[in-house]
Amino acid sequence: MTMAVGSNNFIQRIFGSSTTQPAATASAAATTPAMASDSVQLSNTANPQSAGFFKRMGDSVGEMFSDAADAMGFGETYKLIEQEFYQVDFNRDGNLNAGEFMMATLNPFEFQAADRNYDGRIDKKEYVKYRKDRLEHAFQQKDTNGDRFLNTAEIGSVGRYYLAQRDPRLDYNRDGLASKREYVRAQITLGISVRDMLGF
């Protein structure tokens, strides 16, 4: 990790700088090799990246096709949410009851909001719609600069690490920004993985 250090160090800024520097310090500074910088810098958080016009336009087109594929039942987001649905449908009746819904979302208070036809159970179509809407809403709340992407300052403490490392589990195309599709995919995949580890 590299940090930009100015010409004055911390002690000099506090106590003032002297015009003379001890010889031992001067020779040590001259012989100390520079550390190699890596791709992750702390400055990313202080001055976060934002998406330009063409990136936003490309994302809009991609999102339009992704939404159309999800509506037809074969999009990537649809398939992931469907996998999550089957993972928590413990009694295999093709519907989620309140307990199964809570295992999927960890939110017992949203069951009625997800039950769009008010029949006391949530079918796959209702669940896919609910889950995608909620995750996209969470994304929009985090996107404070409105550029349709999350940067390291917007994504939150856990996501910041993965985004700064350009980890493909979150940043699929490794551009340093998380699109809505990448964010939704990462959230659903994380839930599926955790439940797999717990034996669901």
C-alpha positions as CSV (number, residue, x, y, z in Angstrom):
1,M,0.0,0.0,0.0
2,T,1.5,3.4,-0.9
3,M,0.8,6.7,0.8
4,A,1.9,10.0,-0.6
5,V,4.2,11.7,1.9
6,G,5.0,15.3,1.5
7,S,8.5,16.8,1.8
8,N,8.0,17.6,5.5
9,N,7.4,14.8,7.9
10,F,5.0,14.8,10.8
11,I,7.5,16.0,13.4
12,Q,8.7,18.8,11.2
13,R,5.1,20.0,10.6
14,I,4.4,20.0,14.4
15,F,7.6,21.5,15.7
16,G,8.8,23.4,12.7
17,S,11.5,22.5,10.3
18,S,15.1,23.2,10.8
19,T,17.4,24.3,8.0
20,T,20.0,21.7,8.8
21,Q,19.6,17.9,8.6
22,P,21.8,15.5,10.5
23,A,24.3,13.8,8.2
24,A,23.2,10.3,9.3
25,T,19.6,11.0,8.3
26,A,20.7,12.6,5.0
27,S,22.9,9.6,4.0
28,A,20.2,7.1,5.1
29,A,17.6,8.9,3.0
30,A,19.9,8.8,0.0
31,T,20.6,5.1,0.2
32,T,17.1,3.9,1.1
33,P,15.5,2.3,-1.9
34,A,12.0,3.5,-2.9
35,M,9.2,1.0,-2.2
36,A,7.4,-0.4,-5.2
37,S,3.9,0.9,-5.4
38,D,1.0,-1.5,-5.8
39,S,-2.3,-0.9,-7.6
40,V,-4.3,-0.1,-4.5
41,Q,-3.7,3.3,-3.0
42,L,-5.3,5.0,-0.1
43,S,-5.9,8.1,-2.3
44,N,-8.7,6.2,-4.0
45,T,-10.9,6.8,-1.0
46,A,-10.0,10.4,-0.6
47,N,-10.5,11.1,-4.3
48,P,-12.8,8.4,-5.7
49,Q,-13.2,7.5,-9.3
50,S,-16.4,8.3,-11.1
51,A,-17.8,7.1,-14.4
52,G,-17.6,9.2,-17.6
53,F,-20.3,9.7,-20.2
54,F,-19.5,6.7,-22.4
55,K,-19.2,4.4,-19.4
56,R,-22.6,5.5,-18.2
57,M,-24.1,5.1,-21.7
58,G,-22.7,1.7,-22.1
59,D,-24.0,0.6,-18.7
60,S,-27.5,2.0,-19.6
61,V,-27.6,-0.2,-22.7
62,G,-26.3,-3.2,-20.9
63,E,-28.8,-2.8,-18.1
64,M,-31.6,-2.5,-20.6
65,F,-30.7,-5.8,-22.2
66,S,-30.2,-7.4,-18.7
67,D,-33.6,-6.2,-17.5
68,A,-35.2,-7.6,-20.7
69,A,-33.5,-11.0,-20.2
70,D,-34.5,-11.1,-16.5
71,A,-38.1,-10.3,-17.5
72,M,-38.1,-13.3,-19.9
73,G,-36.6,-15.5,-17.2
74,F,-33.1,-16.2,-18.5
75,G,-31.0,-13.3,-17.4
76,E,-28.0,-13.8,-15.1
77,T,-29.6,-11.9,-12.2
78,Y,-32.9,-13.8,-12.6
79,K,-31.0,-17.2,-12.5
80,L,-29.0,-16.2,-9.4
81,I,-32.2,-15.1,-7.5
82,E,-33.9,-18.3,-8.7
83,Q,-31.0,-20.3,-7.3
84,E,-31.3,-18.4,-4.0
85,F,-35.1,-19.1,-4.0
86,Y,-34.6,-22.8,-4.4
87,Q,-31.9,-22.9,-1.8
88,V,-34.2,-21.5,0.9
89,D,-37.4,-23.3,-0.2
90,F,-36.8,-26.0,2.4
91,N,-40.2,-27.9,2.0
92,R,-39.8,-27.8,-1.9
93,D,-43.4,-26.6,-2.4
94,G,-42.4,-23.9,-4.9
95,N,-43.3,-21.1,-2.5
96,L,-41.6,-19.3,0.5
97,N,-43.4,-19.1,3.8
98,A,-42.4,-16.4,6.3
99,G,-39.7,-18.5,7.9
100,E,-38.1,-19.4,4.6
101,F,-38.3,-15.8,3.4
102,M,-36.5,-14.6,6.5
103,M,-33.7,-17.2,5.9
104,A,-33.2,-15.7,2.4
105,T,-33.4,-12.0,3.2
106,L,-32.7,-11.8,7.0
107,N,-35.6,-9.4,7.2
108,P,-38.9,-10.7,8.7
109,F,-40.6,-7.4,8.3
110,E,-40.7,-7.4,4.5
111,F,-42.7,-10.5,3.9
112,Q,-46.0,-8.7,3.3
113,A,-44.2,-6.2,0.9
114,A,-42.9,-9.1,-1.1
115,D,-46.3,-11.0,-1.2
116,R,-47.7,-9.0,-4.0
117,N,-50.9,-11.0,-4.5
118,Y,-51.6,-11.3,-0.7
119,D,-52.0,-15.1,-0.6
120,G,-49.7,-15.6,2.5
121,R,-46.8,-17.1,0.5
122,I,-44.2,-15.9,-2.0
123,D,-43.8,-17.6,-5.3
124,K,-40.7,-17.5,-7.4
125,K,-41.9,-14.6,-9.6
126,E,-42.8,-12.5,-6.6
127,Y,-39.5,-13.3,-4.9
128,V,-37.4,-12.4,-8.0
129,K,-39.2,-9.1,-8.4
130,Y,-38.9,-8.2,-4.7
131,R,-35.2,-9.2,-4.3
132,K,-34.1,-7.4,-7.5
133,D,-36.0,-4.2,-6.6
134,R,-34.6,-4.1,-3.0
135,L,-31.0,-4.6,-4.1
136,E,-31.3,-2.0,-6.9
137,H,-32.8,0.4,-4.4
138,A,-29.9,-0.2,-2.0
139,F,-27.5,0.5,-4.9
140,Q,-29.3,3.8,-5.7
141,Q,-29.1,4.9,-2.1
142,K,-25.3,4.3,-2.1
143,D,-24.7,6.0,-5.4
144,T,-24.4,9.5,-3.9
145,N,-22.8,11.1,-7.0
146,G,-25.5,9.7,-9.3
147,D,-23.1,8.3,-11.9
148,R,-24.7,4.8,-11.9
149,F,-21.6,3.2,-10.4
150,L,-20.3,2.8,-6.9
151,N,-16.7,3.8,-6.2
152,T,-14.6,3.0,-3.1
153,A,-16.1,5.9,-1.1
154,E,-19.7,4.9,-1.8
155,I,-19.8,1.2,-1.5
156,G,-19.2,0.7,2.2
157,S,-16.5,-0.7,4.4
158,V,-16.6,-4.4,3.3
159,G,-17.1,-3.7,-0.4
160,R,-14.4,-1.0,-0.3
161,Y,-11.7,-3.7,0.2
162,Y,-12.9,-5.9,-2.7
163,L,-13.4,-2.9,-5.0
164,A,-10.0,-1.5,-4.2
165,Q,-8.4,-4.9,-5.0
166,R,-10.6,-5.1,-8.1
167,D,-11.7,-8.5,-7.0
168,P,-13.9,-10.1,-9.7
169,R,-16.4,-11.3,-7.1
170,L,-17.5,-7.7,-6.9
171,D,-15.8,-5.9,-9.7
172,Y,-16.3,-8.3,-12.6
173,N,-14.7,-6.3,-15.3
174,R,-12.0,-5.0,-12.9
175,D,-12.4,-1.3,-13.7
176,G,-12.4,0.0,-10.1
177,L,-16.2,0.7,-10.1
178,A,-19.2,-1.5,-9.3
179,S,-22.2,-1.2,-11.7
180,K,-25.7,-2.0,-10.5
181,R,-25.5,-5.5,-12.1
182,E,-22.1,-6.2,-10.5
183,Y,-23.4,-5.0,-7.1
184,V,-26.7,-7.1,-7.3
185,R,-24.7,-10.2,-8.5
186,A,-22.2,-9.9,-5.6
187,Q,-24.9,-9.5,-3.0
188,I,-26.9,-12.5,-4.1
189,T,-23.8,-14.7,-4.7
190,L,-22.5,-13.8,-1.2
191,G,-25.8,-14.9,0.4
192,I,-25.8,-18.2,-1.6
193,S,-22.2,-18.9,-0.6
194,V,-22.8,-18.2,3.1
195,R,-25.9,-20.5,3.2
196,D,-23.9,-23.1,1.4
197,M,-21.2,-22.9,4.1
198,L,-23.8,-23.2,6.7
199,G,-25.2,-26.3,5.0
200,F,-28.5,-25.0,3.6
